[in-house]
Amino acid sequence: MRAVCCAILLLIPRLARASDWDWSFGDYALEAAFLAEVAVDWHQTLNFPPRIEETNPLLSKHPSSKSINLAMGLGAILHVGVAAALPKPYRIAFQSISVVMEGGMVVNNARIGISWHW
């Protein structure tokens, strides 16, 4: 947790200059897709039935809603910060891989019966 907080503090100056990001429409679209998937995964995780164990190594097998909210919220913020700090070719790869991985988690949750409907 301390490492996450330090990383966020180090990224604040970069995030504060959002007008200097020089992001294309594609950069914003990839980040928006990732954050949308995180929102669905977040909702799914909060609604896990007791019989299902969480597989995320950052969370316990049966995490509290507080720890889920903290991990998902900080993870989303950190992702935006890392994407903002990376140069374009690395940013596109980072965002693309993140979208595929997070999408896989959402699909896996749906396969085991966890709804994504609000």
N, C-alpha and C positions, 0 to 999 in steps of 0.2 A: 504494500500500500504506500509506503514511504517513497518507493521508486516511482510509482505512478504520479504521486503528487509533485515530486521533483521534476519529472518529465513535463508535466503540465505547466509548472512555473517557468521552465526553460523555454517553452513554446509561446508563452503569453506575448512577448514582444513581436514575434512573427505573426501571431494571430491579430494583434492590434493594428497591423498594417495590411488589413484585408484588401485595400484598394491596390496594393502592390503585388497581389498574388499572381496576376497575369494568367488566370485560368480561362480555358476555352469553354464553350458550351458543353463539350464532351466531358471535361473535368467535373463540371458541376453536375452533369447528368449521372456520371458514375458515383459521385459522392452521395447524391440524392437517392440513387438506387440502393446503395449500401445502407444508408440510414433508414430507408423504408423497410428493408429486410431486418435490420436490427429492431425496429419497432415491433414487427411481427414476432420475431424470436423472443423479444422481451415479454410480450403479451403471452406467448405460448409458455414460456418458462414460469411466469407467475401463476399459470393455470395448470401446472403439472398435477395429475392425480397422485395420491400418496404411493401408489404401487410402482410408479416410474421414478428411476433415479437419474439425477442430473449427471451428464458425462463431462461437462466443462471442468477442466482441472483447476480453474480459479475459484470454483464454487464447491460447496460440500455436496454430498449425494442428495440431501434434502435441504436446500438453502432456504433461509427466511426471505420474506419479501424485501426486507431492508437490504440484505446482502445482494439480492438480485438487482434491485434498483440502483444500488451503489456501483456494482460491477458493470452493468449495462450502460448507465449514464456516463461514468468515467471512461468506459471503453469507446463510446461514441465520440466524446469530446477529444479523447486522445487520437482517435483515428483521423478526425478532421485536422488536428494539429500536425500529425505526421504527414498527412497528404499535403498540407500547406507548406511544410518545410522541404519536401522533396522536389528536386528538379523534374521537369516535365516527363522525360522518358521513364524515370523511376516511379513517378507519381501514377502514371497510367498503368504500369504493371502492378503496383501496390493496390490501387483501387480495383482493377479488374480481378485480381486474385481474391481480394476481399469480398467482392460481390459474388463470385462463384462459391467461395467457401461458406459465406453466410447464407446464401441461397440453399446450399446443400443441407445446412442445419435446419432451416425452416421446412424443407421438404421431408427430411428425416423425422422431424417432430410430427408432421402431418401424417406420415406413414404409420407411426406408432399410435395414432389416434388423438393427437393434441390439436384442437381446433385453432384456427387462426382468425376466426370470426369474432367481431366485437359485439 
